[in-house]
């Protein structure tokens, strides 16, 4: 007969494993002496960006994630730990987490995983400095359209010059 505590621990470790494996991005933060209202605000902000937030005991996190990509991050967990998972744009989530950590001194960014790439604290900060996915796509589209736009302007400019010259000639010769 399996004890209730073991079933509970197995369920938590399975939830942690599923969160990391089934989502494209996962982030880990530690915190101490942060009010529940502030954590609730963070949770709501992250939910608006389609991110899921899960709090776990550190010992269960180490056991549940020992075979995952996040294993190096879980070694130094201290205090209360939040796991954030998302399949949406990881840049938006990283921006929220870095901004929240900058406001509070008791919050430590541990790192994360984006498309199976391990991120350290510094990588999270660099990720948060990137523009959003839509902005990057718009910049790429502008770069791709730029040569065509310049060619069209050049060809149009020559046509306008030709028409201007023809108009001047017709005015000199007395035509309409």
C-alpha positions in Angstrom: 0.0 0.0 0.0 1.4 3.4 -1.0 1.4 6.2 1.5 -0.4 9.4 0.7 2.8 11.5 1.1 4.5 9.4 -1.5 1.6 9.8 -3.9 1.6 13.6 -3.3 5.4 13.9 -3.9 5.2 11.8 -7.0 2.4 14.0 -8.3 4.4 17.2 -7.7 7.5 15.9 -9.3 5.5 14.7 -12.3 3.9 18.1 -12.6 7.4 19.8 -12.6 8.7 17.4 -15.2 5.7 17.9 -17.5 5.9 21.6 -17.1 9.5 21.7 -18.3 9.2 19.1 -21.0 5.9 20.1 -22.6 6.4 23.8 -22.7 8.8 25.6 -25.0 10.2 27.8 -22.2 10.7 27.5 -18.4 12.2 30.0 -15.9 13.1 29.6 -12.3 13.3 32.3 -9.6 13.9 32.2 -5.8 12.5 34.7 -3.4 12.5 35.5 0.3 10.4 38.0 2.3 8.1 38.9 -0.6 4.5 39.4 0.3 1.8 37.2 -1.2 0.1 40.2 -2.7 3.3 40.9 -4.8 3.5 37.3 -5.8 -0.1 37.3 -6.8 0.4 40.4 -8.9 3.3 38.7 -10.6 1.2 35.6 -11.2 -1.6 37.7 -12.8 0.8 39.6 -15.0 2.4 36.3 -16.2 -1.0 34.8 -16.8 -1.8 37.6 -19.1 1.2 36.6 -21.2 0.0 33.0 -21.2 2.5 31.8 -18.7 1.8 29.3 -15.9 3.3 29.8 -12.5 4.0 26.9 -10.1 5.5 27.0 -6.6 7.3 23.9 -5.3 9.5 22.8 -2.4 13.1 22.8 -3.3 13.8 19.2 -2.4 10.9 18.0 -4.6 12.1 20.3 -7.4 15.6 18.8 -7.3 14.2 15.2 -7.4 11.7 16.0 -10.1 14.1 17.9 -12.4 17.3 15.8 -11.8 17.1 14.4 -15.3 15.9 17.5 -17.1 17.8 20.4 -18.7 17.0 22.5 -15.6 19.0 20.2 -13.3 22.1 22.6 -13.0 19.8 25.4 -11.9 18.0 23.4 -9.2 21.3 22.6 -7.4 21.5 26.0 -5.7 17.8 26.6 -4.9 17.3 28.6 -1.7 14.2 30.0 -0.2 10.9 29.8 -2.0 11.0 28.8 -5.6 8.7 29.7 -8.5 8.7 27.9 -11.8 7.3 29.7 -14.8 6.3 27.8 -18.0 5.1 29.2 -21.3 4.7 28.2 -24.9 4.2 31.9 -25.8 7.0 34.4 -26.5 9.7 33.9 -23.8 11.0 37.4 -24.3 7.8 38.9 -22.8 8.0 36.6 -19.8 11.7 37.3 -19.3 11.0 41.1 -19.4 8.4 40.7 -16.7 10.6 38.6 -14.5 13.7 40.8 -14.8 11.6 43.9 -14.1 10.1 42.3 -11.0 13.5 41.2 -9.8 14.9 44.7 -10.3 12.2 46.1 -8.1 12.7 43.6 -5.3 16.1 42.9 -3.8 15.0 39.6 -2.3 14.3 38.0 -5.7 17.0 35.9 -7.4 16.7 35.0 -11.1 18.1 31.4 -11.3 17.8 30.9 -15.0 15.7 28.9 -17.4 15.3 26.9 -20.6 14.2 28.2 -24.0 13.8 25.6 -26.7 16.1 23.2 -24.8 18.8 25.8 -24.3 19.9 26.4 -20.8 19.8 30.0 -19.7 21.7 31.5 -16.8 20.8 34.7 -15.0 22.8 36.8 -17.4 21.2 35.1 -20.4 17.7 35.9 -19.0 18.7 39.6 -18.7 20.0 39.6 -22.3 16.8 37.9 -23.5 14.7 40.5 -21.8 16.6 43.2 -23.7 15.4 41.8 -27.0 12.4 43.4 -28.7 9.2 41.4 -28.9 8.7 38.8 -31.6 6.3 41.1 -33.6 8.9 43.9 -33.6 11.6 41.6 -34.8 9.4 40.3 -37.6 8.5 43.9 -38.6 12.2 44.8 -38.7 12.9 41.8 -40.8 10.1 42.7 -43.2 11.4 46.3 -43.5 14.9 45.0 -44.2 13.5 42.7 -46.9 11.4 45.4 -48.5 14.1 48.1 -48.4 15.9 47.2 -51.7 12.6 46.9 -53.6 11.4 50.2 -52.3 14.6 52.0 -53.2 14.5 50.5 -56.7 10.9 51.6 -57.2 11.8 55.1 -56.0 14.7 55.3 -58.3 12.7 54.2 -61.3 9.9 56.5 -60.4 12.3 59.4 -60.0 13.7 58.9 -63.5 10.2 58.9 -64.9 9.3 62.1 -63.1 12.5 63.7 -64.4 11.7 62.6 -68.0 8.2 64.1 -67.7 9.6 67.3 -66.3 12.0 67.6 -69.2 9.3 66.9 -71.7 7.0 69.5 -70.2 9.8 72.1 -70.2 10.5 71.4 -73.9 6.8 71.6 -74.8 6.5 75.0 -73.0 9.6 76.3 -74.9 8.2 75.2 -78.2 4.8 76.8 -77.4 2.9 73.6 -77.0 0.3 72.9 -74.3 
